[in-house]
């Protein structure tokens, strides 16, 4: 939220067998929304607006 009331937001994706496929954590750092993502292939940390 732009007013700063939300510190972090976590999204988790589950497979059909109930196991976690990926997780993304969004948070603010130096006025920029950042994303830390963990997938089966590894972890990535970058600005959320990047593709």
C-alpha positions as CSV (number, residue, x, y, z in Angstrom):
1,X,0.0,0.0,0.0
2,X,1.3,3.4,-0.9
3,X,0.6,4.8,2.6
4,X,3.1,2.4,4.1
5,X,0.7,0.4,6.2
6,X,1.7,-2.9,4.6
7,X,5.3,-4.0,5.2
8,X,5.4,-7.1,3.0
9,X,3.2,-9.3,0.9
10,X,3.8,-13.0,0.3
11,X,2.4,-15.1,-2.6
12,X,2.8,-18.9,-2.7
13,X,2.0,-21.1,-5.7
14,X,1.1,-24.7,-5.0
15,X,1.3,-27.7,-7.4
16,X,-1.5,-30.2,-7.9
17,X,0.2,-32.5,-5.4
18,X,0.1,-29.8,-2.7
19,X,3.9,-29.0,-2.8
20,X,5.1,-25.4,-3.1
21,X,6.2,-24.5,-6.6
22,X,7.2,-20.9,-6.0
23,X,7.0,-18.1,-3.5
24,X,7.3,-14.3,-4.1
25,X,7.8,-11.7,-1.4
26,X,7.2,-8.1,-2.2
27,X,8.6,-5.4,0.1
28,X,9.7,-1.7,0.1
29,X,13.4,-0.8,-0.1
30,X,14.6,2.8,-0.5
31,X,11.2,3.8,-1.8
32,X,11.1,1.0,-4.5
33,X,8.9,-2.1,-4.5
34,X,11.2,-5.1,-4.5
35,X,10.5,-8.8,-5.2
36,X,12.3,-11.8,-3.8
37,X,11.2,-14.9,-5.6
38,X,12.1,-18.5,-4.9
39,X,11.3,-21.1,-7.6
40,X,12.5,-24.6,-8.3
41,X,15.2,-23.1,-10.5
42,X,16.6,-20.8,-7.8
43,X,16.2,-17.4,-6.1
44,X,15.9,-13.9,-7.6
45,X,15.8,-10.5,-5.9
46,X,15.1,-7.5,-8.1
47,X,12.8,-4.5,-8.5
48,X,9.2,-5.7,-8.9
49,X,8.6,-3.8,-12.1
50,X,11.4,-5.7,-14.0
51,X,10.6,-8.6,-16.4
